[in-house]
Amino acid sequence: MKLLLKSFLAAAALMLSVNVSEACSNLLITKGASKDGSVMVTYSADSHVLYGELYFTPAGIFPKGSKLKVFEWDGGHFLGEIAQVPRTYSTMGNMNEHQLIITETTFGGRYELVDTTGIIDYGSLIYITLQRAKTAREAIKVMTDLVAEYGYASSGESFSIADKNEVWIMEMIGKGTKLNAKGQNENKGAVWVAIRIPDGYVSAHANQSRIDKIPFSDTENCIYAKDVVSFAREAGLYEGTDEDFSFCDTYAPADFSALRACEARVWAAFNILGGGMIGDKPAMDYFDFASGANPANKMPLYIKPAHKVTVKEVADVMRDHYENTPLDMRKDIGAGGFELPYRWRPSSFQVDSLRYTNERAIATQQTGFWLLGQARSWLPDEIGGILWFGVDDAATSCLTPIYSSGLRAPKCFEVGNGHLTEYSPTSAFWLFNRVAQFAYLRYNIIAPEVQKAAADHELGALQIIPTVDAEALRLYKTKPGEVKEYLTVWSEKFADRMFKKWKELDEYLLVKFIDGNVKRQNPDGSFKDNGAGKNIPASPIQPGYSEHWKRKVAEDAGERLLIKPIEK
């Protein structure tokens, strides 16, 4: 296995062909696959220049002829104006008041298919659609109509689109730029396909196109652009039959990077959710695909999980670093002396004539925000939607529940509360980064403390939510106009509780782990003193480095660090 991995790494000469440094991950969970019958979609918005904040847009009514300015989501550039609709719905992050959820990962695909004249980028497409659609099927129509009318300003994209009953994956890529005499793009629009995930199954995508053969005859569960195949033929990208047509192979052919840095994350998620199985095969049967060695050995688009999953289990998949697999990031010397499951960018490096990859797992340091959208069909829309929202690295942060019908975002997540070049003491993003940066220093002994705090908050929320739901239902029946304010206030208070807890955690970690030591503690959690009554701590624990690290240091240093007996 080690020799196989080495050969894969040596083959990574084109590792940078996909921009994996700003890569995202999504999980899609259908009603029949979740323990409580809810639909769930996760999203990690991973970019080195994305600030972690919660976008809230109130519902609106607009006069005829109104225009909406479109700004590129992740770059901020003005793209143009589109016609505004008469009425919009309120949105809380990537979820709206009707429990519609839309998230994404970018797969890029063929660069020549980018429409340089389009004015709807993938991020704007998401947030505009959330204001205009109630269901997943409506959202697919809104999204495809928008790009057909105004042009698609991004590269290839995979979208997770879910409501309280259905979960869809849609993949879209532009048609390139072909200007006519008037300067208009004759190829305006996009080619796309959307497939519904069967109830009882789960899916995932992570920056590589995953839709392979298209079930054209299943019009109930598959929707597609009429020219999805014919355009490929006209563009010289495909020559075969409709039945043999593969969306991913045609529009985003996989290279080493697409598999090793992207599909490997899907493999990791399927391995966990499937209990070591991917479909009817052991997960290791697909390891050559995830490792970048065998593009033909594709994983299925969706799998049946080993058991019906909970909110906490799904959230924890987003914290994965390939632990206990052949790709475990804690096990090579790149993890340092404290088993750090991260590799700082750039995403590859060169030694002599060979290039190597810096590992990229689901959980990553450059996350701006992450979320788990939960849609619950047994409750009214005003109560059913919960956006479990967090900022920074999923493995060293926690999710807090925010009802998607809320009237405002909590202060610690509010847009404008700091940004990437301005620290804010009331911003959750900056606070969680403070804790994460400290945990990265001695990960194997500090991160467990952080993860325990996250679990306490999330499990505590799951225990209290049924009570909150019950009170909201009572108001819904007696004072319906007060439901949204009640849920907004509760979401704010619970987020404030999280923020206060994390400030205390920040201070506690500094005191306990200062200067490479670990202070001893009493059974009640207080720190032990030396018995003199002068606030002098007991002799601290000094755990040292991992065994792997010690052996590598000894090997590298040779006799320079060897303790030798003094000759008499």
DRENTISE-13337 format. One record per residue (C-alpha): x, z, y. Coordinates in steps of 0.2 Angstrom, whole numbers, padded with zeros to 4 digits, always signed. Each point is the difference from the previous one (the first is absolute). Example, Ala and Ser with C-alpha at 12.3 -4.5 7.8 and 13.67 -1.06 7.14 Angstrom:
+0062+0039-0022;+0006-0003+0017;
end
This chain:
+0000+0000+0000;+0014+0004+0012;+0009-0016-0003;-0017-0009+0003;-0003+0009+0016;+0018-0004+0006;-0003-0019-0003;-0016+0001+0010;+0009+0008+0014;+0014-0013+0000;-0013-0014+0001;-0007+0007+0016;+0009-0012+0012;-0016-0005+0008;-0007+0018+0002;-0004-0002+0018;-0011-0015-0002;-0015+0012+0002;-0001+0012+0014;-0002+0016-0012;+0006+0012+0014;-0017-0001+0007;-0010+0000-0016;-0017+0008-0004;-0008+0006-0016;-0019+0000-0005;-0010+0008-0014;-0018-0006-0004;-0011+0011-0010;-0018-0005-0005;-0014+0012-0002;+0000+0000-0018;+0019+0004+0000;-0002+0016+0011;-0005+0017-0007;-0013+0003+0014;-0006-0018+0001;+0007-0004+0016;+0009-0015+0005;+0018+0002+0006;+0013-0010+0009;+0017+0006+0005;+0012-0008+0013;+0017+0004+0006;+0004-0008+0017;+0019-0002-0002;+0010-0006+0014;+0016+0007+0009;-0009-0004+0017;-0018+0007-0004;-0005+0016+0008;-0012+0011-0010;-0016+0002+0009;-0019-0002-0004;-0009-0015+0008;-0018+0005+0005;-0012-0013+0008;-0017+0005+0005;-0015-0010-0004;-0005-0012+0014;-0013-0012+0008;+0006-0015+0009;-0009-0012+0012;-0001-0018-0005;+0016-0010+0004;+0011+0015-0002;+0018-0003-0006;+0012+0010-0011;+0019+0000+0004;+0010-0001-0016;+0017+0008+0000;+0012-0002-0015;-0002+0017-0009;+0018+0004-0005;+0008-0009+0014;-0011+0003+0015;+0001-0018+0007;-0016-0008+0007;-0006-0014-0011;-0016-0005+0009;-0019+0003+0002;-0014-0002-0012;-0019+0001+0002;-0007+0018-0001;-0015+0004-0011;-0015+0009+0008;+0002+0016-0010;+0015+0008-0008;+0002+0014-0012;+0011+0016+0002;+0016+0000-0009;+0012+0014-0006;+0016-0007-0004;-0002-0013-0015;-0018+0006-0003;-0016-0002+0009;-0016+0010+0002;-0008-0010-0014;+0013+0005-0013;+0009-0017+0001;+0019+0001-0004;+0012-0014+0004;+0019+0002-0003;+0015-0012-0003;+0017-0005-0006;+0010-0015+0006;+0007-0012-0013;+0006-0013+0012;+0000-0015-0012;+0005-0017+0005;+0007+0001+0018;-0005-0017+0005;-0019+0005-0002;+0000+0011+0015;-0011-0006+0014;+0009+0002+0016;-0015-0004+0010;-0012+0013-0008;-0006+0015+0010;-0006+0012-0014;+0014+0009-0008;-0003+0010-0016;-0001+0017+0009;-0013-0006+0013;-0009-0008-0014;-0002+0017-0009;-0006+0010+0016;-0011-0013+0007;-0009-0002-0017;-0002+0018-0002;-0010+0000+0017;-0011-0015-0007;-0004+0003-0018;-0009+0012-0011;+0005-0005-0017;+0014-0008-0009;-0008-0016-0003;-0005-0001+0019;+0018+0004+0004;+0007-0014-0010;-0012-0012+0009;+0005+0007+0017;+0018-0001-0003;+0000-0018-0007;-0011-0006+0014;+0011+0008+0013;+0016-0009-0006;-0009-0016-0002;-0006+0000+0018;+0015+0008+0008;+0015-0003-0011;+0009+0012-0011;+0016+0006+0009;+0009+0009-0014;+0008-0004-0017;-0007+0003-0017;-0010+0016-0002;-0009+0010-0013;-0015+0010+0006;-0009+0014-0009;-0018-0001+0005;-0012+0013-0006;-0017+0008+0003;-0009+0014-0008;-0005-0011-0015;+0013-0014-0002;+0019-0003+0001;+0008-0017+0004;+0017-0006+0001;+0002-0016+0012;+0016-0010+0002;+0002-0011+0015;+0013-0012+0007;+0000-0012+0014;+0001-0019-0001;+0015-0003+0012;+0000-0009+0017;-0005-0018+0001;-0003-0005+0019;-0010-0015+0005;+0001-0010+0016;-0010+0014+0009;+0012+0014-0006;-0013+0007-0012;+0005+0006-0017;-0009-0012-0013;+0004+0013-0013;-0008+0015+0009;-0006+0013-0012;+0006+0007-0017;-0002-0002-0018;-0006+0015-0009;-0008+0008-0016;-0009+0016-0002;-0003+0009-0017;-0010+0015-0004;+0008+0013-0010;-0012+0004-0015;-0008+0017+0000;+0010+0013-0010;+0017-0009+0004;+0014+0003+0013;+0011-0012+0009;+0015+0000+0011;+0011-0011+0011;+0016+0002+0009;+0007-0014+0011;-0001-0014-0014;-0015-0011-0003;-0009+0006-0016;-0014-0012-0003;+0005-0013-0013;-0013-0011-0008;-0017-0001+0009;-0016+0002-0010;-0009-0014+0010;-0016+0001-0010;-0003+0018+0003;-0008-0002+0017;-0007+0018-0001;+0017+0008-0001;+0012-0013+0008;-0001-0008+0017;+0012-0013+0006;+0004-0013+0013;-0007-0017-0005;+0017-0007+0003;+0011+0013-0008;+0006-0013-0013;-0003-0016+0009;+0011+0006+0015;+0014+0004-0012;-0001-0017-0007;+0000-0008+0017;+0015+0010+0006;+0010-0005-0016;+0000+0018-0007;-0010-0003-0016;-0004-0015-0011;-0009+0008-0015;-0019+0003-0004;-0011+0012+0008;-0001+0010-0016;+0019+0002+0000;+0002+0004+0018;+0008+0017+0005;-0002+0006+0017;+0016+0012-0001;+0011-0013-0008;-0005-0014+0013;-0001+0010+0016;+0012+0014-0003;+0012-0004-0015;+0009+0016-0005;+0018+0002+0002;+0011+0015-0005;-0004+0009+0016;-0019-0002-0002;+0001+0007-0018;+0013+0014+0002;-0005+0007+0017;-0019-0004-0001;-0007-0003-0017;+0010+0015-0006;-0011+0011+0010;-0016-0007-0008;+0009+0003-0017;+0003+0018+0005;-0018+0003+0006;-0007-0008-0016;+0012+0010-0011;-0007+0016+0008;-0018-0004+0000;+0000-0008-0017;+0009+0014-0008;+0015-0010-0005;-0011-0015-0004;-0003-0016+0010;-0016-0008-0008;+0003+0000-0019;+0019+0000+0001;+0012+0014+0003;+0006+0000+0019;+0018-0003-0006;-0006-0017-0007;-0001-0006+0018;+0017+0008+0006;+0009-0016+0000;-0013-0007+0012;+0001+0015+0011;+0019+0000+0000;+0001-0018+0006;+0006-0008-0017;-0016-0009-0006;-0012-0007+0013;-0011-0008-0014;-0004+0017-0008;-0014+0004+0014;-0009+0016+0000;-0019+0000+0000;-0009+0000+0017;-0009+0016-0005;+0000+0013-0015;-0011+0013-0007;+0008+0018+0004;+0004+0012-0013;-0014+0011+0006;-0011+0001+0015;+0010+0005+0015;-0002+0013+0014;+0004-0001+0018;+0015+0011-0002;+0007-0011-0014;-0002-0016+0009;+0009+0008+0016;+0014+0006-0011;+0003-0018-0007;+0004-0004+0019;+0014+0013-0001;+0009-0009-0015;+0019-0004+0000;+0000-0007-0018;+0003+0018-0007;+0003+0000-0018;+0002-0019-0002;+0015-0010-0002;-0001-0003+0019;+0001+0019+0004;+0008+0000+0017;+0006+0018-0003;+0012-0005-0013;+0014-0010+0007;+0014+0004+0012;-0010-0007+0015;-0011+0016-0002;+0014+0010+0007;+0003+0018-0006;-0018+0005+0002;-0010-0013-0009;-0007-0009+0015;-0012-0014-0006;+0003-0010+0016;+0012-0014+0005;+0003-0003+0019;-0001-0018+0006;+0005-0014+0000;-0009-0004-0016;+0016-0007-0009;+0018+0002+0001;+0016-0010-0006;+0015+0006-0010;+0013-0014-0001;-0009-0015-0005;-0016+0008-0007;-0016+0006+0009;-0010+0015-0006;-0017+0006+0005;-0004+0017+0008;-0015+0006-0010;-0017-0001+0008;-0014+0011-0007;-0018+0003+0004;+0004+0015+0011;+0013-0004+0013;+0008+0007+0016;-0007-0013+0012;-0018+0003-0002;-0010+0001+0017;-0016+0006-0008;-0008+0000-0017;-0018+0003-0006;-0012+0001-0014;-0017-0007+0005;-0014+0008-0010;-0018-0008-0001;-0013+0010-0008;-0016-0010-0004;-0011+0016-0004;+0001+0006+0018;-0007-0008+0017;+0013-0010+0009;+0001+0013+0013;+0007+0012-0013;+0007-0010-0014;+0015-0008+0007;+0016+0011+0001;+0017-0007+0006;+0014+0011-0007;+0013-0003+0013;+0018+0005+0001;+0016-0005+0010;+0018-0004-0005;+0007+0000-0018;-0014+0004-0013;+0012+0010-0010;+0003+0013+0014;-0017+0000+0008;-0018+0003-0004;-0016-0008+0002;-0014+0008+0010;-0019-0005-0001;-0008-0008+0015;-0018-0006-0002;+0000-0019+0004;-0016+0002+0011;+0009+0012+0012;-0001-0002+0018;+0018+0002+0004;+0017+0003-0008;+0008+0017-0001;+0013+0003+0014;+0015+0001-0011;-0004-0018-0006;-0007-0007+0016;+0006-0016+0007;+0012+0003+0015;+0006+0017-0006;+0018-0005+0000;+0008-0016-0006;+0016-0005-0009;+0011+0002+0015;-0009+0015+0007;-0001+0017-0009;-0016+0010+0001;-0001+0018-0006;-0019-0002-0004;+0002-0016-0011;-0001+0001-0018;+0011-0015-0003;+0015+0009+0009;-0003+0017-0009;-0001-0008-0017;+0016-0010+0004;+0009+0016+0005;-0004+0008-0017;+0004-0016-0010;+0017-0002+0009;+0004+0017-0006;-0006-0002-0017;+0011-0016-0002;+0015+0011+0002;-0002+0009-0016;-0015-0008-0008;+0000+0007-0017;-0002+0018+0006;-0009-0002+0017;-0013-0014-0005;-0009+0011-0013;-0004+0012+0014;-0007-0014+0011;-0010-0007-0015;-0007+0017-0004;-0007+0001+0018;-0007-0017-0001;-0009+0004-0016;-0007+0016+0007;-0007-0009+0015;-0008-0015-0011;-0007+0011-0014;-0007+0012+0013;-0009-0014+0009;-0007-0007-0017;-0007+0018-0003;-0008+0001+0017;-0007-0018+0002;-0015+0003-0011;-0006+0014+0012;+0003-0011+0015;-0010-0014-0008;-0014+0012-0004;-0001+0006+0018;+0001-0018+0006;-0014-0005-0011;-0011+0015+0006;+0003-0007+0018;-0003-0017-0005;-0017+0005-0006;-0004+0012+0015;+0010-0006+0015;+0008-0017-0004;+0007-0002+0017;+0012+0015-0003;+0008-0006-0016;+0014-0011+0007;+0005+0014+0013;+0000+0013-0014;+0011-0010-0011;+0011-0005+0014;+0003+0018+0005;+0003+0005-0018;+0013-0014-0002;+0009+0005+0016;+0000+0019-0005;+0007-0004-0018;+0013-0012+0008;+0005+0014+0012;+0002+0012-0015;+0012-0013-0008;+0010-0001+0016;+0002+0018+0002;+0004+0002-0018;+0014-0013+0002;+0007+0008+0015;+0002+0016-0010;+0007-0010-0014;+0013-0007+0011;+0006+0017+0006;-0001+0007-0017;+0011-0013-0008;+0013+0002+0014;+0001+0018-0003;+0001-0001-0019;+0012-0015-0002;+0012+0002+0015;+0018-0005-0002;-0001-0006-0018;-0006+0017-0006;-0016+0006-0008;-0006+0017+0006;-0007+0012-0014;-0018+0005+0002;-0011+0014-0005;-0016-0002-0011;-0011-0001+0015;+0011-0014+0007;+0009+0010+0014;+0019-0002+0000;+0011+0013-0008;+0012+0010+0010;+0016+0009-0006;-0008+0017+0001;+0009+0006+0015;-0016-0002+0011;+0009-0011+0013;-0009-0016-0004;+0016-0007-0009;-0006-0011-0015;+0005+0004-0017;+0014-0011-0007;-0007-0018+0000;-0002-0012-0015;+0012-0014+0001;-0006-0013-0012;+0013-0013+0003;-0001-0019-0005;-0008-0009-0015;+0010-0002-0016;+0001-0019+0002;+0007+0002+0018;+0013+0013-0005;+0007-0012-0014;+0001-0014+0012;+0009+0010+0013;+0012+0006-0013;+0003-0017-0006;+0003-0007+0017;+0011+0014+0007;+0010+0001-0016;+0014+0014+0002;-0003+0002+0018;-0014+0012-0002;+0006+0007-0017;+0003+0019-0001;+0017+0002-0008;+0007+0016-0006;+0016+0006+0010;+0015-0002-0010;+0010+0016-0002;
end
